[in-house]
Amino acid sequence: MKLLFTSDLHGSESQYERLVTVVQTEAPDVIVLGGDMLPDDPTSDPKSLGKGQPKFVASQFKSYVHRMRQAAHCDQVLVIFGNHDWASNVPAMQQLETDGLVTVLNLDRVHTIDGLNFVGYWHTPPTPWFVKDFERLDVPGDEPPLMGGARWDTNFKRMKQQGGRTIFEGYPTMQEEVEGFTPPAAPWVFVAHTPPHASKLDQAAGNYSWGSKAVRQAIEKHQPLVSLHGHIHDSPDVSGEFSETIGNTTAVNPGQLVRTLCYAVVEIDPASQSVTSLRHGRQS
């Protein structure tokens, strides 16, 4: 089974055009999109925040999914959310799922394709960015950042801006969420937007590790065959690597650039529970 994975396109239509070209060339069996696939809503009009992305999902994103499926002759497009995504996108993406175009991965449901199981995890540790719907404190004892942000208010259908401490109160930490997770039967693939902490996959310029300790602990404990990550765009260029072996897990972050699409191709033999090929690709 050939998987094509990319992440963090941030709604760039030129990147989506490159992605259509890549899937046509690679002809994967499964396309996996690892979060932050939508454009940031402009901050010039606060009343519009959280409302532009669902429109993108229903129009441009839906169109690109159609084109990718046709180009690759592939009907398996798996998606998760990322830290730049508003929770207002969940109903819009679920509508695409109802239409049979995508599968939204999460921790609560296993998606199985020809003997290979997939689960997804959306949350990241706190970032400097404004949208906080899919951010959590990483581990118990972490201090909330001083900088605040906003979450989507599902009752009033608008964003609600709050201070740093308030924004994270009442939510479990990432560690608490993944500790309650029961992994599927092997072989399985873990698709998590944030990479594992202190790895070759979470490195930013200045020797900073921006990944999640909770995600690393989950990988070390549950040992998926493959884990797929994004979030830290420049990590492959900083560390010199796009993959790392953690126990028996092949962990991958292809990174992302502005004018070049970065992606990974992972070939898996579910019968032998092995990764038979792993490649990093760039499409200009």
FENFENHU-V49427 format. One record per backbone hydrogen bond with DSSP energy under -0.5 kcal/mol. CO is the residue of the C=O (numbers start at 1). NH is the residue of the N-H. E is the energy in kcal/mol with one decimal. If there is no record, write none. Layout:
BEGIN
co;nh;e
CO;NH;E
CO;NH;E
END
This chain:
BEGIN
co;nh;e
1;3;-0.6
1;268;-2.9
2;29;-1.9
2;30;-1.9
3;5;-0.5
3;266;-2.4
4;32;-3.0
5;264;-2.5
6;34;-2.6
9;12;-2.2
11;13;-0.6
12;16;-2.1
13;17;-2.1
14;18;-1.8
15;19;-2.3
16;20;-2.3
17;21;-1.8
18;22;-2.4
19;23;-2.6
20;24;-1.7
21;25;-1.8
22;26;-3.2
23;27;-2.2
30;4;-2.4
31;78;-3.1
32;6;-1.9
32;34;-0.5
33;80;-1.4
35;8;-2.5
36;10;-2.9
37;11;-0.8
42;45;-0.8
45;48;-2.2
46;49;-1.1
48;51;-2.3
48;52;-0.8
51;55;-0.7
52;56;-1.8
53;57;-2.5
54;58;-2.0
55;59;-1.0
56;61;-2.7
56;62;-0.5
57;62;-1.1
59;63;-2.2
60;64;-2.5
61;65;-2.4
62;66;-2.2
63;67;-2.3
64;68;-2.8
65;69;-2.6
66;70;-2.1
67;71;-2.7
68;72;-2.4
69;73;-0.9
69;74;-1.8
75;77;-0.7
76;31;-2.7
76;78;-0.5
77;103;-2.2
78;33;-3.1
79;105;-2.6
82;85;-1.7
86;89;-1.8
87;90;-1.6
88;92;-0.6
89;93;-2.9
90;94;-2.6
91;95;-1.7
92;96;-1.3
93;97;-1.8
94;98;-2.6
95;99;-1.9
96;101;-2.6
96;102;-0.7
97;100;-1.7
103;79;-2.6
103;105;-0.7
106;109;-0.6
106;120;-1.0
109;106;-0.6
110;112;-0.5
111;118;-2.2
113;116;-2.0
115;117;-0.5
116;113;-2.7
117;189;-2.9
118;111;-2.4
119;191;-2.6
121;193;-1.8
123;194;-0.5
124;136;-2.5
130;150;-2.2
132;135;-1.6
134;124;-1.8
137;174;-2.8
138;175;-2.2
139;142;-2.0
146;164;-0.9
149;162;-2.7
150;132;-2.7
151;160;-2.9
152;154;-0.9
153;157;-1.6
153;158;-1.2
158;153;-3.0
160;151;-1.9
162;149;-2.1
163;167;-2.3
164;168;-0.7
165;168;-0.9
165;169;-0.9
166;169;-0.6
168;171;-1.3
173;177;-2.0
174;178;-2.6
175;179;-2.2
176;180;-0.9
178;181;-1.3
181;183;-0.6
187;117;-2.2
188;225;-1.7
188;226;-1.3
189;119;-2.1
189;191;-0.6
190;192;-0.7
190;228;-2.6
191;121;-2.6
193;230;-2.2
195;212;-2.6
196;199;-0.6
199;202;-0.8
202;210;-2.4
204;207;-0.7
204;208;-1.5
208;204;-2.5
208;210;-0.6
212;197;-2.1
212;216;-1.7
213;217;-2.6
214;218;-2.2
215;219;-2.3
216;220;-2.8
217;221;-2.3
218;222;-2.8
219;223;-2.3
225;250;-2.1
226;190;-2.5
227;252;-2.4
228;192;-2.1
229;254;-0.5
230;232;-2.5
231;233;-1.1
232;235;-1.2
233;256;-1.8
234;238;-2.1
235;239;-3.3
236;240;-1.6
242;253;-2.8
244;246;-0.6
244;251;-3.0
245;247;-0.6
246;248;-0.5
246;249;-2.1
249;246;-2.5
249;251;-0.8
250;227;-2.1
251;244;-2.3
252;229;-2.4
260;257;-1.0
261;283;-2.3
263;281;-3.0
264;5;-2.9
264;266;-0.5
265;279;-2.4
266;3;-3.4
266;268;-0.5
267;276;-2.2
267;277;-1.3
268;270;-0.7
269;273;-1.1
269;274;-1.5
274;269;-2.8
274;276;-0.7
277;267;-2.8
279;265;-2.5
281;263;-2.3
283;261;-2.9
END
